[in-house]
Amino acid sequence: MYSMARATAKTELFKILGVGFGVAVTVGGTIGTGILRKPGPIAEQLGSPLLIMTLWLIVSLYAFLGTLCTIELGTSVPKAGAWYVYAQRAFGNYAGFVVGINSWLGTCSALGFGVYTMSEYLALLIPSLTGYEAYVAAAILTSLSGIHWLGLALASTFQNIMSVLKGVGLFVFVAICYIYGEDISSEATQLTTSRIVQTGSWIAPVVFSLQAIFYTYDGWHTAAYFTEEDRDPAKNLPRSMIGGVLLIIIIYLLCNLAILHVLPMNQLVQSKLAAADAIRLIFGEGTSKIVTIFLMVSILGIVNAQLLFNPRVLYSMSRDGLFLKGGTKVNKGGTPSQAMLITSCIAIGLILTGKETCEKLSDIATFFFVLGYTSGFASLLALRKNEPDLPRPWKVPAYPVLPIIMLILSLAFLVSAVVQDLSSSQFALLFLVISYPLYLLVRKWNR
């Protein structure tokens, strides 16, 4: 199959992927450092284990139901690019451009922030690298881009390995917390004053926590970016996406329960890296290097997934005349070569501007990510109305109630994000405004 795929035109992607890759890229493209870093800030806002787990369950349900909607879109329009492809098909070129360029830039910023964070952890292991984190991060991303340049087969195999290591590592973490954390778990019932109690309002703490959990969950749809490269998307995509998201939900819920089992609440609210603090509380300070190595593996998995799927957005946009014409070029290994190089260069540029810029843009990216979900649910409804005869190997259950509910929830999140964080949201909204002249410029360039 692979040798036959190599004979295709230089602008066609290779159909060599299957269910295993779909699950791996979903897990690898979602689980990063969020589950290890966010429990502390969330606990500081909420202060209640019951409320913490309730919000994680709510977003877990959102991701699962969103997956059911996305499977219909991915199997009925099996092209690379996910949200961009669906918005362009349902609402036209301008809507597709806005969704695609925002999705791509948001992921570039998350990619830059992820690699920079990885370089910081590497500096903890090798102190001589301290002060050179930006250059180390740029070197890591350049090396990873070289692996991707060699071809989809190698990059996807690397993704499979990283995802397995990550999943096994997190299950081991959960087991350790319950086996060895019994002696200290009785302290975990201690409570502290939450932001809800301090401010007398639950809205801001809950919105903050939801944003953090949404950021941690982003990636549940990653397999949809690769339907054009799947050997049988109608058969494989439902298995990949449902299997992947269920695995993520199980890991996230178990990890939160394990952290709450070990760490007293008054320690958890001050924790910047809850999983590491839980292991340190059980085994002592000597475990820090082991946790650091696992964090690096976890980040490497999500960065690899982002570098896999983000160029596919530019590839599809270029094919539709909404980006550079050269963006459709595919090298001998099946990689959209120019699209990948542009993605890597933008991410490296963000890295070299400093961690603060990457971190701020990464926070704003959550707004763009949910905007992508929103466009997807709207596209599903529009395509059902405008193209009733479009082949749909998979149909979302409870139509139209489910996609309408998902659309309303996504819009509510966007509105609350604008209200609660004006600085970040204003930047995001400003970019949406300037996207129209940028769209006109691209269209004129491609004439």
Summary of the structure (lengths in Angstrom):
residues: 447
radius of gyration: 21.3
end to end distance: 36.8
largest distance: 69.8
contacts: 1645
relative contact order: 0.20
helix: 80%
strand: 1%
